Amino acid sequence: MLRENSLYFSIGVALALVGVPSGMYMNFLFSSIEWSPVFMLFSILFIVSYRNIFRFVFPSFDRLYGIIIFFQLVMIIYGLYKDNFLSEYIRYHLYIIVLCISFSTQNTLSSYTTVYGTTFLISGLGSILGAWLSYIGLVSGIESFEMKTENENYAIEAFTVAGGALTNYISCLFLLKIKPKYRILFFIFIVLDIYILFVSGKRTPIFIGILVTMIYIFKENSVDRSSFYRSLKTFLTILICVVFVYGFNDSIHSSIDKFISNFYFGVLNMIGNEEVSDLYGSAIYRYQNREWAIDFINENFNFLNFIFGNGYMTRWIDNPLLQSFLDMGLIGISLYFFIVIAYPLFFLIKGDGLIILFAVSLCIYNVLSALSSGHPYMYIKFVPVVVLIFFVRNQINRRILLYY
């Protein structure tokens, strides 16, 4: 069994989950080096079991790790035949491969508490910075726009800020159950996270936050009626606070109104209505990209293209699932769908235990943004699934140990 003090491993998990926003904040504060690769490296160094790696022992290896490694190798091979295969992409593919191997070296965990706690602490630092930067207008708004116009390397990106806040929000939800005596602290950070999500103006993170809250309440407390009512009371308390602030704070009032109209018009744009537009025109852009990709496939694909695709990063269309087919054919879309979407959804329905629900909750963003955000080569699309696989494998190993 792993030593009861699993702090180093938990720090590694947290760095893997929030390395992108942490790197962004460090780039903003200390721009002398690129920080994201530093956090990626340290996540590996903290996760790997040195004893097992040197003995070439992989007690937590799972077949799905093998499938993910295979998929990353496929993407690298595709990339080698493209002129636009940037060094950052191969670095991210290699990171996912090494991350799978690192998790595979770990022994069975006897406690998960430190995983929640370290994820909360590390992401919480980002939430404090994110709330401050949001308050002074450096995440969204006129000041942010001017900074980006003047400096093309401006580090603060609203989606990344919102993503870090969402991770912190999820960790707070679960710690409310595990460490109820610190509920006031967690409530403070929940308020900070909600503030960041609305000020950032990004629809998907806000929607995911609402959805994860509903999943948590109904999934975790479906058997214990008293726990269900406690969680429902917590949710209603947060909702009442938001409504109260909405009524008495003009800035929050404006942000929520903007989100509602932006979300509504964005949905209309995504289903093809171009008579209205969301705030930034991003939904129309995604709709146009989707139509371009479908037309490109219909006009240019032959039998081999349907199997193998058109090649690495044909075009970034902000639709990872469709792009995986555009670039890698049936091979790509099948692997991406199975790994990023189907596997987390299966354990959302069939999973058992708080840690599995926690890991699944971290995957929900990538599940629901498969048609609306990013591309299939982003390493953050795979990190939450790699974490989920470990905890599923860990529960299987624990049952085997108990059986014997």
Beta strands, then each sheet from edge to edge (+ up, - down):
end
